[in-house]
Amino acid sequence: MGEKIYKVMKGAGATSITMGVVVLVVGIVSGVLLIVSGAKLIAGKSKIIF
């Protein structure tokens, strides 16, 4: 009985760590893309005519 609990806890822990890493990477990539697109908008600000 005890071994089954530890196996389930091990699987849940591994899944949590994996999901945490994936969410962290997606967040960093999204942030970098937003900064790059914002920099492009600022750089082309003089070309925009309203």
Secondary structure, 3 states (H helix, E strand, C coil): CHHHHHHHHHHHHHHHHHHHHHHHHHHHHHHHHHHHHHHHHHHCHHHCCC
